Amino acid sequence: MAIVHIPPQMQELTGGAAEVEAEGGNLRQLVAHLEAAFPGFRDRLTRGDSVAPGLAVSIDNVVTSRGLLAEIETDSVVHIIPAISGGS
């Protein structure tokens, strides 16, 4: 199963876990697996058929531009990355 790193803003969905395992051949299937295990996850991570605005997904250290169609291997490491803002 893939290892999914959960940002602090979403850890209330996983019972505080910063890392979970999930399976799926692509990001859409992985999100469905996460939704089954952690209800509400899909709504936080996606908008329609896309990754939600303000979030990016890195699969094996590459930020994907393929959205929910991005392929995931059984040994992939997935990071959900919230947008970072700052300035004065």
Z-matrix of the N, CA and C atoms (Angstrom, degrees):
N
C 1 1.450
C 2 1.522 1 110.02
N 3 1.309 2 115.35 1 150.84
C 4 1.461 3 120.81 2 177.11
C 5 1.525 4 109.93 3 -73.05
N 6 1.310 5 115.35 4 150.38
C 7 1.463 6 121.64 5 174.07
C 8 1.518 7 107.11 6 -97.73
N 9 1.334 8 116.19 7 128.80
C 10 1.459 9 121.74 8 -178.12
C 11 1.523 10 108.36 9 -116.52
N 12 1.331 11 116.20 10 121.87
C 13 1.459 12 122.13 11 177.12
C 14 1.522 13 108.19 12 -90.57
N 15 1.326 14 115.45 13 124.81
C 16 1.460 15 122.86 14 -174.25
C 17 1.528 16 109.11 15 -101.90
N 18 1.338 17 118.35 16 127.69
C 19 1.468 18 119.47 17 178.68
C 20 1.531 19 110.29 18 -70.17
N 21 1.327 20 117.31 19 154.61
C 22 1.471 21 120.56 20 -178.65
C 23 1.526 22 113.53 21 -52.03
N 24 1.329 23 118.15 22 -34.97
C 25 1.459 24 121.72 23 -178.12
C 26 1.528 25 113.23 24 -65.64
N 27 1.322 26 117.67 25 -15.87
C 28 1.464 27 121.26 26 -177.73
C 29 1.528 28 112.81 27 -114.91
N 30 1.314 29 117.16 28 0.08
C 31 1.459 30 119.67 29 -174.63
C 32 1.521 31 113.97 30 -70.11
N 33 1.346 32 118.07 31 -16.63
C 34 1.465 33 118.36 32 175.78
C 35 1.530 34 110.22 33 -65.48
N 36 1.321 35 117.56 34 -24.50
C 37 1.464 36 121.41 35 177.75
C 38 1.521 37 112.15 36 -73.77
N 39 1.327 38 117.16 37 -26.36
C 40 1.468 39 121.56 38 -176.38
C 41 1.522 40 112.11 39 -104.41
N 42 1.320 41 117.12 40 17.57
C 43 1.461 42 120.05 41 -179.10
C 44 1.511 43 112.52 42 68.07
N 45 1.323 44 116.74 43 26.51
C 46 1.457 45 121.68 44 178.88
C 47 1.516 46 114.64 45 92.61
N 48 1.328 47 117.47 46 -2.56
C 49 1.470 48 120.08 47 -178.97
C 50 1.526 49 110.54 48 -71.94
N 51 1.324 50 115.84 49 132.16
C 52 1.464 51 121.94 50 177.66
C 53 1.523 52 111.42 51 -88.37
N 54 1.320 53 116.64 52 -13.52
C 55 1.467 54 122.03 53 -177.64
C 56 1.522 55 108.33 54 -145.38
N 57 1.326 56 116.66 55 131.91
C 58 1.459 57 121.69 56 177.08
C 59 1.524 58 108.72 57 -134.92
N 60 1.316 59 116.28 58 165.01
C 61 1.457 60 121.34 59 175.01
C 62 1.519 61 108.71 60 -106.55
N 63 1.318 62 115.98 61 142.95
C 64 1.464 63 121.06 62 178.11
C 65 1.519 64 108.46 63 -150.99
N 66 1.329 65 115.30 64 159.78
C 67 1.457 66 118.82 65 179.56
C 68 1.517 67 110.61 66 -123.36
N 69 1.310 68 114.49 67 156.68
C 70 1.456 69 121.84 68 178.31
C 71 1.511 70 109.15 69 160.66
N 72 1.317 71 116.88 70 145.02
C 73 1.455 72 121.53 71 179.81
C 74 1.513 73 113.31 72 -80.61
N 75 1.350 74 115.26 73 -17.62
C 76 1.460 75 119.96 74 174.95
C 77 1.529 76 108.20 75 -145.03
N 78 1.312 77 116.14 76 174.89
C 79 1.462 78 119.82 77 -175.54
C 80 1.525 79 111.37 78 -62.96
N 81 1.319 80 118.90 79 -36.57
C 82 1.471 81 121.47 80 178.42
C 83 1.532 82 110.81 81 -59.43
N 84 1.333 83 117.30 82 -45.18
C 85 1.462 84 121.44 83 179.55
C 86 1.524 85 111.04 84 -67.53
N 87 1.326 86 116.69 85 -38.22
C 88 1.460 87 120.98 86 177.96
C 89 1.528 88 110.02 87 -62.97
N 90 1.331 89 117.19 88 -43.30
C 91 1.465 90 121.26 89 178.37
C 92 1.532 91 110.16 90 -62.63
N 93 1.328 92 117.84 91 -40.46
C 94 1.466 93 121.12 92 177.82
C 95 1.526 94 110.65 93 -61.71
N 96 1.328 95 116.98 94 -40.47
C 97 1.464 96 121.29 95 177.94
C 98 1.527 97 110.34 96 -65.25
N 99 1.327 98 116.77 97 -43.53
C 100 1.465 99 120.60 98 178.15
C 101 1.526 100 111.17 99 -64.34
N 102 1.321 101 117.42 100 -39.02
C 103 1.471 102 121.45 101 178.77
C 104 1.525 103 110.88 102 -63.05
N 105 1.337 104 117.03 103 -39.72
C 106 1.465 105 120.62 104 178.89
C 107 1.527 106 111.05 105 -64.91
N 108 1.321 107 116.63 106 -37.87
C 109 1.465 108 121.18 107 -179.12
C 110 1.525 109 112.47 108 -82.40
N 111 1.330 110 116.48 109 -33.17
C 112 1.468 111 122.40 110 -174.34
C 113 1.531 112 109.20 111 -134.96
N 114 1.336 113 117.48 112 83.35
C 115 1.468 114 120.33 113 -177.39
C 116 1.533 115 112.11 114 -52.55
N 117 1.318 116 114.99 115 136.71
C 118 1.457 117 121.77 116 -178.34
C 119 1.512 118 113.16 117 100.05
N 120 1.329 119 116.67 118 -12.11
C 121 1.462 120 120.68 119 -176.87
C 122 1.529 121 111.70 120 -63.74
N 123 1.328 122 116.79 121 -43.71
C 124 1.472 123 120.82 122 -178.26
C 125 1.530 124 110.93 123 -58.91
N 126 1.332 125 116.61 124 -43.94
C 127 1.468 126 120.01 125 -178.65
C 128 1.520 127 112.72 126 -63.70
N 129 1.319 128 117.52 127 -30.58
C 130 1.465 129 120.93 128 179.52
C 131 1.524 130 112.47 129 -80.56
N 132 1.334 131 116.99 130 -28.39
C 133 1.465 132 120.96 131 -173.42
C 134 1.525 133 113.78 132 -97.66
N 135 1.325 134 117.24 133 -24.69
C 136 1.463 135 119.07 134 -174.59
C 137 1.522 136 112.34 135 -128.31
N 138 1.315 137 114.16 136 159.34
C 139 1.465 138 123.76 137 168.87
C 140 1.520 139 105.47 138 -132.71
N 141 1.316 140 116.04 139 108.73
C 142 1.463 141 119.66 140 -176.01
C 143 1.517 142 110.35 141 61.88
N 144 1.312 143 116.26 142 -123.38
C 145 1.464 144 121.50 143 -178.72
C 146 1.519 145 112.80 144 -101.19
N 147 1.329 146 117.09 145 23.73
C 148 1.467 147 120.78 146 -176.96
C 149 1.524 148 110.74 147 -133.12
N 150 1.316 149 114.71 148 161.56
C 151 1.462 150 120.30 149 170.30
C 152 1.526 151 106.72 150 -67.56
N 153 1.316 152 116.94 151 138.28
C 154 1.465 153 121.94 152 -175.96
C 155 1.527 154 111.43 153 -59.82
N 156 1.331 155 116.80 154 145.64
C 157 1.469 156 120.12 155 174.43
C 158 1.528 157 109.66 156 -56.85
N 159 1.299 158 116.30 157 143.01
C 160 1.459 159 120.52 158 -179.56
C 161 1.515 160 113.93 159 87.61
N 162 1.333 161 116.89 160 0.55
C 163 1.462 162 121.33 161 177.63
C 164 1.524 163 109.37 162 -127.98
N 165 1.315 164 114.73 163 151.21
C 166 1.461 165 121.84 164 170.94
C 167 1.522 166 106.86 165 -132.18
N 168 1.314 167 116.32 166 158.17
C 169 1.458 168 121.35 167 177.96
C 170 1.519 169 108.19 168 -125.64
N 171 1.329 170 114.86 169 127.55
C 172 1.456 171 122.20 170 176.50
C 173 1.526 172 107.84 171 -107.61
N 174 1.322 173 115.82 172 128.74
C 175 1.460 174 121.47 173 177.03
C 176 1.518 175 107.03 174 -118.38
N 177 1.315 176 115.93 175 117.80
C 178 1.465 177 122.04 176 -178.21
C 179 1.530 178 111.19 177 53.29
N 180 1.325 179 115.38 178 46.89
C 181 1.472 180 124.62 179 175.41
C 182 1.522 181 114.55 180 69.17
N 183 1.328 182 117.88 181 19.33
C 184 1.463 183 121.63 182 176.25
C 185 1.527 184 107.87 183 -126.31
N 186 1.333 185 116.60 184 120.45
C 187 1.463 186 119.95 185 176.88
C 188 1.522 187 107.46 186 -68.60
N 189 1.317 188 115.67 187 122.67
C 190 1.459 189 120.13 188 -174.44
C 191 1.524 190 112.20 189 -80.26
N 192 1.300 191 115.06 190 142.15
C 193 1.461 192 121.39 191 172.73
C 194 1.530 193 110.02 192 -108.39
N 195 1.323 194 116.22 193 3.04
C 196 1.472 195 121.11 194 -177.57
C 197 1.517 196 112.44 195 -92.15
N 198 1.324 197 117.43 196 0.89
C 199 1.462 198 120.44 197 178.48
C 200 1.516 199 111.84 198 59.35
N 201 1.320 200 115.58 199 -137.95
C 202 1.460 201 120.72 200 -175.22
C 203 1.522 202 113.23 201 -71.93
N 204 1.325 203 117.46 202 -8.76
C 205 1.467 204 120.99 203 177.53
C 206 1.524 205 112.68 204 -88.24
N 207 1.319 206 117.38 205 -4.46
C 208 1.465 207 121.21 206 -178.97
C 209 1.524 208 110.05 207 -59.25
N 210 1.317 209 115.92 208 132.11
C 211 1.462 210 121.50 209 -178.51
C 212 1.520 211 111.10 210 -76.18
N 213 1.324 212 114.46 211 145.17
C 214 1.459 213 121.88 212 179.31
C 215 1.522 214 107.91 213 -130.13
N 216 1.319 215 115.91 214 130.65
C 217 1.465 216 121.97 215 176.94
C 218 1.529 217 108.63 216 -91.27
N 219 1.330 218 116.25 217 164.86
C 220 1.464 219 119.34 218 -179.07
C 221 1.519 220 112.56 219 -65.00
N 222 1.339 221 117.38 220 -23.36
C 223 1.464 222 120.18 221 179.97
C 224 1.533 223 112.26 222 -106.95
N 225 1.331 224 116.99 223 16.96
C 226 1.467 225 120.19 224 -179.11
C 227 1.523 226 111.74 225 -68.93
N 228 1.324 227 114.05 226 154.13
C 229 1.463 228 122.05 227 172.40
C 230 1.522 229 106.18 228 -115.43
N 231 1.326 230 115.48 229 122.17
C 232 1.460 231 122.46 230 -175.50
C 233 1.524 232 108.59 231 -114.07
N 234 1.327 233 116.03 232 130.79
C 235 1.463 234 121.45 233 174.81
C 236 1.521 235 108.48 234 -116.74
N 237 1.318 236 116.22 235 130.93
C 238 1.459 237 121.61 236 171.40
C 239 1.522 238 105.54 237 -95.38
N 240 1.328 239 115.99 238 121.62
C 241 1.465 240 120.77 239 -171.17
C 242 1.526 241 109.62 240 -117.51
N 243 1.341 242 116.76 241 114.30
C 244 1.464 243 118.99 242 175.49
C 245 1.527 244 110.34 243 -76.20
N 246 1.322 245 115.77 244 152.79
C 247 1.462 246 120.65 245 177.28
C 248 1.522 247 109.53 246 -63.22
N 249 1.308 248 115.12 247 147.36
C 250 1.461 249 121.75 248 177.95
C 251 1.519 250 107.23 249 -113.37
N 252 1.310 251 115.39 250 130.99
C 253 1.461 252 118.76 251 177.67
C 254 1.517 253 108.66 252 -129.43
N 255 1.276 254 114.89 253 163.37
C 256 1.459 255 119.25 254 179.78
C 257 1.506 256 110.00 255 -178.53
N 258 1.269 257 115.15 256 -169.01
C 259 1.452 258 120.11 257 -179.84
C 260 1.512 259 110.56 258 116.29
N 261 1.298 260 114.45 259 -177.96
C 262 1.459 261 117.92 260 -177.55
C 263 1.501 262 112.27 261 -106.27
